[in-house]
Amino acid sequence: MRVLLQRVNHAAVDVAGEAVASIDRGLLVFLGVDKHDDKAIADRMLDKLLAYRVFPDAQGRMNCAVADVQGGVLLVSQFTLSAETRKGLRPSFSSAMPPAAAKGLYNYMLAQLRQRHRPVAAGRFGAEMQVSLVNDGPVTFLLQS
């Protein structure tokens, strides 16, 4: 599982010209699901991303998690994060989980996220999405299981 976290002042998802999700200050979370991933890995990744300290404290140090700043989380599926890019000039997606299984794990992670944090917004799994964001910092981290 690969999670790309971006600290944002605002992020939004549109599908076919329709606004489907948005958050203000918080985390834009792009999620890539690999073949070997399961609910246990998803739970550990969720623990980590909710506790990851990427927001500044009163002294300006990255000591606060998203809940500490009452930030939102926008979860977006991103198949391309599962690409193997070490060889050649074309990405390989052989390590990516097949779409039906990946959708189930994405939905599981979204449901768990909504139980543990508010506010939560989400893109549409498998849709062609336009994601806009105002990256704060910029601050971006890649978390891998």
Secondary structure, DSSP 8 states (H G I E B T S, - for coil): -EEEEEEEEEEEEEETTEEEEEESSEEEEEEE-BTT--HHHHHHHHHHHHH---EE-TTS-EEE-TTTTT-EEEEEE-GGGG-B-SSSSS-B-TTB--HHHHHHHHHHHHHHHHHH-SSEEE--TTS-EEEEEEEEEEEEEEEE-
